[in-house]
């Protein structure tokens, strides 16, 4: 007892080796606990937030923030060193790291609460690395994790333990991180890269949506201003419904724009070593419209407004990720103002092209309902100077009658979890990602809903979940728990090989884990096995919202005194019935152990049987000779124990999980 053993099996010899490894495991655990962890705490937006204050007031706020950080570090025995007003070095070990993870990095809440009370827009971001490497390398890893936390919008912690990254926090909207200087620098850097390139190819993600299309078009016009050969790589089978409508109008009405596009297959062939591949509205290799063109490219630029994670493309020449932006269209169009004079004169955007770009922003902001800033409206004003028409944009975005009816039908059946988390499920038909997203867009506008989710099939074996929030809860964090991602307000995931109900159950467990403090807890008795929660008859504590879900779906009953008493009686009755079955099985075991079943078989010239004796044959002979009836599944005849020769065999017979008999089977030649 209390020991740990390593088990080795030699199946051929039926030998089991047990090796006591308790001391080694304890040593490794002690070594693990002492592993060094280095963190960097960054005060987001500090200089912008305090820049307009006088020296005394600025100093007062900085002193208060230092006090909050110091108090938190002392609580967990973390060594800290300030190396600027906005950055602090943290040094601790694996054990302390586990403690602060358990508390979900409450320092983020403390700083956010103080700044909210003082009406200053400052949050904190932390990057942490813990691994068995030297301190210099660990500091580099911590710096990388901090960049990741900041790229994802700040107000969160990115933690790397032995190379595996996890995220904590992210309760605030993204603070605006772009300045006019940064936009100008990014525009100039991209311009220099375009100038050095022989050709330019622009790609988006698979199932290209309106923002990826609009961003690609905005980039196309920018590259054209540099008088470079440029193409948007497109796959008509991998575009969403809105882009399908736009592209159809290009083929039928605006045919002059067809020359902007090239099939992904042809673009991959045309890509040269000196060509530039610009990836827009995407930063992850696995969701690109085609990975072959990415793998062939020698020079890559990435422009995206989604939050980064550890899977962001690394082999780039240019990276511009701003999760505070409403859309990729916004990021590209605002660079137009910083083109050099010659290129600015060459920039030529028609009214319909500006409208297509506007559609990209409208879709990603749900018609400007969320994730907009003054920069978003500056870009809209810019597009209107080119002739963008909101009326024309709305015509492209109109619903089909049948889709409108179906969407509202699904919205009439809302499942509320913890009173604030709304879920709508579609039927078993396959729908577009845009259709599912629109339901979530509408659902989040319901009074009292903090997070809205829509679940539906986008392929026969692929379930999609679209998540939306306004400003109270983080949609991205919930979707990341299910393998997806996105923004604070707008996120999604796709899960292969599960049903809609299974996806819903997983989602509710995520809500349960993330927001368990929202609405109290309750005890329930499981009447079915629930993955990750327990087995039939288990009494478990769950949040009220998740408990009500289990009750509604007949997976549990409330653990009232009467139900608990009945459970006790049922378990006692089951135990009596089980004891009776065991006694009967033991009696039958004694009988089976004492008998021999003879089976006559045909034998070939070399003494081999024609085929093998089966479980079914053994059952039939046992019934015929001794009137003992068994199911063939009870005859434990494995492939390695096949009976294919004359002789006597001992066959295990399953009678109960606690009772196994041994039947003697005698194989003789049929005369």
Number of C-alpha atoms within 10 A of each C-alpha: 3 5 9 15 13 10 11 11 11 9 8 6 7 7 9 10 10 11 10 12 14 14 11 11 14 12 12 12 12 12 12 16 15 15 16 20 26 28 28 24 24 23 20 22 19 19 13 13 15 18 11 10 11 9 10 8 12 16 14 11 17 15 13 14 19 17 12 15 19 15 14 17 17 11 9 13 13 21 13 19 13 13 9 9 15 17 17 19 21 20 19 20 18 19 15 17 24 12 12 14 14 10 10 16 18 15 22 23 19 17 20 20 14 17 18 13 8 11 10 16 15 23 27 26 28 33 28 30 30 26 20 16 12 9 14 10 13 21 21 14 22 27 20 19 28 26 19 26 28 27 21 29 26 31 27 27 29 27 28 22 15 11 12 10 16 15 22 20 20 25 20 18 19 23 18 15 17 14 9 12 10 11 19 17 14 18 21 16 14 19 20 12 16 23 15 12 17 15 20 27 28 28 29 29 24 20 21 25 24 27 27 28 30 29 31 28 24 24 27 22 21 26 24 18 18 19 14 17 15 24 25 24 24 24 18 14 10 16 22 18 19 20 25 17 13 18 19 13 13 14 12 9 10 14 12 9 12 12 10 14 18 19 13 23 14 12 20 20 11 14 20 17 13 14 21 25 29 27 27 29 27 27 27 17 17 14 13 21 23 21 15 13 21 19 10 14 18 16 20 22 21 25 24 25 25 27 25 25 21 16 11 15 17 13 12 14 16 16 20 19 22 24 27 25 24 26 28 30 33 25 28 24 24 21 22 21 14 19 19 13 9 10 18 15 10 14 16 14 18 12 16 16 21 24 25 28 28 25 29 26 27 22 20 21 19 15 14 15 12 16 22 17 13 9 17 22 13 14 21 22 13 17 23 16 12 17 16 24 17 15 10 13 20 14 9 18 17 10 12 8 8 8 12 14 12 15 17 12 11 15 19 10 12 16 15 17 22 23 14 17 22 23 25 22 22 20 12 13 10 15 18 15 21 17 21 24 25 17 26 27 24 15 24 22 16 12 8 11 20 21 27 28 29 27 27 29 26 20 13 14 12 16 24 24 29 28 33 32 26 21 16 14 21 25 28 25 22 25 24 18 16 17 11 18 23 24 27 30 23 27 24 25 20 20 17 13 11 13 17 21 12 13 22 19 17 16 20 19 19 18 20 20 14 13 16 18 12 14 14 11 15 16 17 25 25 23 18 15 14 15 11 8 13 15 15 13 19 17 20 16 15 20 23 22 24 23 25 20 19 22 16 11 10 12 17 25 21 18 18 12 9 10 14 17 12 12 17 13 12 13 13 12 12 12 12 12 11 13 12 12 15 17 12 14 20 18 11 15 19 12 15 19 16 11 14 17 20 16 18 14 19 14 18 10 6 6 12 13 18 12 13 13 18 14 20 14 13 20 20 17 18 22 14 12 11 13 11 14 12 18 11 17 12 15 21 15 17 11 7 6 11 13 21 17 18 18 11 15 16 14 19 17 21 20 19 15 8 9 16 17 21 20 22 17 20 15 20 16 15 9 7
